[in-house]
Amino acid sequence: MSPDDELLIERDGGVVTVTLNRPDSLNSLNRSLKGSLRDALADLDGDPSCRAVVLAGSGRAFCVGQDLREHVETLESATIGPLDTVREHYNPIATRLATLGKPVVAAVRGSAAGAGASLAMLADFRIGGPGTSFLMAFARVGLAADTGASWSLPRLVGHAKAVELLLLAQPVPAEEAHRLGLLTTLVDDDEQVLPAAHALAAKLAEGPTAAYAAIKRELAVGSGGSLADTLAAEYEAQAMAGATADHRAATFAFVAKQRPTFTGT
């Protein structure tokens, strides 16, 4: 890993921090960064040593979405479909973030706009500071939502508010974002956003990560499925979790009034 890399991967125990690293462009997403992020998330999903993920942006913004300068070049090209990147990059990134078998904490410092906001909304937890803002910027450039925003946003703020945020495309400041549920936690100082995200991720990494993955799968079914679908998903999840060493050890520890140690197995 070099400081000049567009995507930085740092490990601290079971916590892996994935940092978008194009600070001069407010971490806008060009093709190479999108490809690196897509591939890195796929690698982490299959990495048992990764027990929690922090998603962050370098510099003064989290991510302002698509690199529009590069997009202009695409629009002028006769050989590249202008929105092929949705299928090639944004869809697999969104799918991987939403289904990642470990907790994801987004450290949302500064602006999260367009696809950048979508990335943050797909995390399990979002930590922000006074300078954090969200902007569903798609309609400002005559586009519909992508990167899962039309799926994640209504689940966080409700359908009516999602319509308002997507159609009017007005910035949502930190306090309102916290009130709406776009931010899980609002800290008092922007400098504390990343440390707070790391602290939460470290706590999660020490927990029953196999159970966390099962809970995430249950919620994915329960938020859109029928009761029957949800009950079937819960049975499958409990059958899997009940067979883990974590469940067995934690149950015995609870009865013995001891603190359990979770291994994710």
Beta strands, then each sheet from edge to edge (+ up, - down):
strand 1: 7-12
strand 2: 15-20
strand 3: 52-57
strand 4: 104-108
strand 5: 111-113
strand 6: 125-128
strand 7: 133-135
strand 8: 172-173
strand 9: 185-186
sheet 1: 1+ 2- 3- 4- 6- 9-
sheet 2: 5+ 7+ 8-
end
